[in-house]
Amino acid sequence: MSRVCELTGKGPMSGNNVSHANNKTRRRFLPNLNDVSLISDKLGRTYSLRISAAALRSVDHRGGLDAFLAKASDNELSDRALKIKREIAKA
């Protein structure tokens, strides 16, 4: 399972650990991914997605999964999220 948010495309970043003696070693900053079930209002179904905590707040802010997917650009969505977006657009 890759460490990438299915809605925002947010993935691991790299940086440095910096010690008190100013020694630098490479490290990875992983996104805060959670397994959540989101309900589509138009379709009346629940979808299980692996999204970041920031994406979950964005979904709540925009008014639910349907509104978030309507505004989201296709290039940052995963294949599963694109499929859900198309189903919502048909309905």
Secondary structure, DSSP 8 states (H G I E B T S, - for coil): --S--TTT----EEEEEE-TT--EEEEEE---EEEEEEE-TTT--EEEEEEEHHHHHHHHHHTSHHHHHHHS-GGGS-HHHHHHHHHHHH-
